[in-house]
Amino acid sequence: MSAPEPGRRMTVRVDEQMPADLAVILKAGGTTSDAVRLAVAFLAHGYRDIWARGRYPDGVAPAYMRMVTPPYKGPEQRV
């Protein structure tokens, strides 16, 4: 399977969890397309990193990945 060419439209089947997941992402701003592009870029970066470091063979996806988030350093927010 090959990736679509830039500028082409892509369709994604929406499963039962996706609307709730997108709602969480969209709270930070942006569009549904922005969220999908960010998610694809985030996952691709993770795959490239583990393959480049030799942690997994090239082309093998890990069962799960984790993210390390730096502390928030902006103005205090009320919850």
Buried (B, 14 or more C-beta within 10 A) or exposed (E): EEEEEEEEEEEEEEEEEEEEEBEEBEEEEEEEEEBBEEEEEEEEEBBEEBBEEEEEEEEEEEEEEEEEEEEEEEEEEEE
